[in-house]
Amino acid sequence: MNDAARTLFLVCYDIGNPKRLYRVHRYLLGYKVGGQKSLYECWLTPAELRQIRQTLEDLIDPTQDRAHIFQLDPRMKIEGLGLATHPPTDAFMIV
């Protein structure tokens, strides 16, 4: 699949239990290209997006936790303040 099939998403979460927080954090590290703490920028294919949604549903407690996945508009100008960097758009591979 080529990079054109990937879309930039912002995946964020608020987890109330330290064990679940660790599991969600470790899981999303495999997809992130940027971000901080509980907000990750992820270039995802449709299949990866489905996988993340399903896995997050399995990892969180819907009565105590929340997770959001926002599709970012690629036409918008990226603005960064302070130490913020632009998400990489170079070719990359998730292993």
C-alpha positions in Angstrom: 0.0 0.0 0.0 1.4 3.4 -0.9 1.7 6.4 1.4 -1.1 8.2 -0.5 -3.5 5.7 1.1 -2.6 6.9 4.6 -4.5 9.7 6.4 -3.3 11.7 9.4 -5.3 11.2 12.5 -5.0 12.5 16.1 -5.6 9.7 18.6 -6.1 10.8 22.2 -7.2 9.1 25.3 -8.0 9.7 29.0 -7.7 6.4 31.0 -8.5 6.2 34.7 -6.7 3.1 35.6 -2.8 2.9 35.6 -2.8 -0.7 34.1 -5.1 0.2 31.3 -3.3 3.5 30.7 0.0 1.6 30.3 -1.6 -0.9 27.9 -3.2 1.8 25.7 0.0 3.9 25.8 2.2 0.9 24.8 -0.2 -0.2 22.0 -0.4 3.3 20.4 3.4 3.8 20.4 3.5 1.4 17.5 1.5 3.8 15.3 2.5 7.3 16.4 4.7 9.5 14.3 4.5 12.4 16.7 2.5 13.9 19.6 2.9 14.0 23.3 1.7 12.2 26.4 -1.9 11.1 25.5 -2.2 12.7 22.1 -0.6 10.9 19.2 -0.4 11.9 15.5 -0.7 8.7 13.4 -0.6 8.2 9.6 -3.0 5.3 9.2 -4.4 3.2 6.4 -8.2 2.3 6.6 -7.2 -1.2 7.9 -5.0 0.2 10.6 -7.7 2.6 11.6 -10.2 -0.3 12.0 -7.6 -2.2 14.0 -6.9 0.7 16.4 -10.6 1.2 16.9 -11.2 -2.4 17.7 -8.2 -2.7 20.0 -9.0 0.4 21.9 -12.6 -0.9 22.4 -11.0 -4.0 23.9 -8.5 -2.1 26.1 -10.6 0.6 27.7 -13.3 0.4 30.2 -16.2 2.4 28.6 -17.6 3.3 32.0 -14.4 5.0 33.1 -12.2 5.8 30.1 -12.4 7.7 26.9 -10.6 7.6 23.6 -11.1 9.9 20.6 -9.8 9.5 17.0 -9.9 12.7 14.9 -9.2 12.8 11.2 -7.0 15.8 10.5 -7.6 17.9 7.3 -4.5 17.7 5.2 -5.4 21.0 3.6 -5.0 22.9 6.9 -1.8 24.7 7.6 0.0 23.1 10.5 0.9 25.6 13.2 3.3 24.8 16.0 4.3 26.8 19.1 7.3 26.3 21.3 9.0 23.0 20.8 6.3 21.7 18.5 7.4 19.9 15.3 5.5 19.1 12.2 4.5 15.4 11.8 6.8 13.7 9.4 5.4 13.1 5.9 8.5 11.3 4.5 8.1 7.7 3.5 8.1 5.5 6.6 7.2 1.9 7.6 5.4 0.6 10.6 7.0 -2.7 11.7 
